Amino acid sequence: MARSQETFNKKEREKKKKKKRQEKLLKKQERRDDNNKGVAFEDMLAYVDENGHLVDTPVDPSKKKKIDASSIEIGVPKREEEEYDPIFEGKLVYFKDDKGYGFIKDLNSEEKYFVHINNFIDDIQELDKVNFEIEKGPRGFNAVRVKKWKKKEEKPKETPEDKSKETSSDEEE
């Protein structure tokens, strides 16, 4: 007689697999039931109050603020045009005649700018005060169009008395 192909160990393994499958199905069913019953949609809602805090109760409509959407700026605001004077005042602090280059120190910012002899308009010596413009070069800013120092002309400020004299002289004519 032939022996049965199923041994005790095989039967036990099959029972364990079947039991695990059933437990897995039960857990899956419980999760489905919890999701359907457990939390209502209204309980999941959150509201923002007038101070910007999250609350679980609806906000009083009388406390809402009306905001114009076009007034909201997203990103960096545009930069306003600044009045820029391209002529700087400085002092030629170092100049090497045999090489033809030197450095100018700006009187306002104390920065030093490279200058070449080809950018001189006037005949300038070391330690002379100069007026110059700057341009971006391959290694930073360079001083160009360098002239002997001339004080910037300032327009005299008009006083209210000057304005009244002008209007009175216009009326007399």
Protein Blocks (a to p, Z undefined) as FASTA:
>chain_A
ZZdfbdfklmmmmmmmmmmmmmmmmmmmmmmmmmmmmpcfklmpccddfkopacfbdcdf
klpccddfklpcgdjdddddddddfbdcdddfbdcfknopacdddfklopacdddfklpf
bdcdehiacdddddddfkbccdehiacdddddddddddfklmmmmmmmmmmZZ
